[in-house]
Amino acid sequence: MSTITRTVTVHVEPMRAFTLFTADMDAWLPRDPHAFNYPDRAVGVELEPGVGGRWREIWHDGHGYEMGRVLAWEPGERLLLTYRHRSLPEDLLTEIDIRFDAVPRGTRVTFEHRGLERLPVKALHEWSGRAWRRFMAAFAAHVAGGHAHHTHEAITVNPMSTQAVTPILFYADGIAAMDWLAHVFGFVEHTRWLNDDGTLARGEMTIGDGVIMLASGWAEYESPRWHREHCTAAASWSKPAWVINGVLVRVPDVDEHYAHAVSAGATILSEPEDRPYGRSYRAEDLEGHRWMFESPAVA
C-alpha cells in the first residue's frame, strides 16, 4: 500500500481540534529520537499557518530542517502538507492529508500519508507498521489534557488503563460496527487504528466509565449472525433470548436507552423488565453479537 492511515477521535469540536493540532504541535510532539530527523540537534517543531507555510524542525542553533509546506489550510476541516524525511529517498516528496470530521461528541481526525509507492517493499512495510502511531497518540493525549509540555515520559492515552477487564469483539466490518455502536447504542469512539488495507486494526469505544475494544476479522471469519445461517447447532442455541458470550452494559436509564435503540434499528431480543439485580433488556448488534443493558435495581 502507498498510503498510511491513522485515525483518532478527540472530544472537542473540529475547529478546536484543528487549532490544537496546528498551533500546539510543538507542545504535544513526542520528545524522543524517532520524532525528529536530527534528534541530536532538534529542540522543537514549527508549523507556519496558511498556504505556503513551512513545516520544520527547529535546531538549537536557530537553523532547522524543512519537512514540508502547507498546501491547504482549511481551519476546522482540513490540513494538507508536503512531507520529506531524511530516511526516505532525497527526491521523494510525499503528501500528508489531515481531515477533521465532526462525529457525535467530538471530532474524528484522519491522518493520511500518501505517495510512498516508490519505497522499497521492506521500507514501506516498516513505515506502515510504526509511522505516525505515536504522533497521533500524542495529539490525542494533548487534547485530553494528558500531555505535559516537552515531557520525556511515555504517553498513555488508552482508556483501558483504568479498567481491569476489557471485552474484545471481532467484526467482519469493524469500521461499520464502530459507526453502528455509536449511532444505535450510544458508544463514544475513542481510537480508530486502521490497517494498510483500510480495515480496522484496533478500535476503542467508551460508554459511561466502561471501554470495549474492537477489531476486524479476516476473510474466513463469520460473525454470529452469519454463522448461524448455515450451522444448525448455532441456530438452535441462538433461539433463546439469552446473551451468549455477550457484553453487559450499565446505563443510567434503561428505558430511555431501549427507546433510542429501537428507533435506531437494533434487533431487540427482550423488552425492559425488572429483576432482583436491576431493570434490563437484551439486544443484538448488526453482526449478531449480543448485549444486555441494565440499570441498577431501585432500593
Protein Blocks (a to p, Z undefined) as FASTA:
>chain_A
ZZdcddddddbdfklmmmmmmmmmmmmmccdfklpmblmlpgbdcddehehiacddddfk
opacdfbdcfbdcehiaccdddddfkbcfklccdddddddddehiacdddddehilmpcf
klmmmmmmmgoklmmmmmmmmmnopacehiabdcdfbfklmpfbdcddddfblmlmmmmm
mmmnopacfbdcddfkopafbdcddehjbccddddddfklccfklmmmmmmklmmmmmpc
cdehiaddddfblmlmmmmmmmnopacfbdcdddfkbccdddddfkopacdddddddZZ
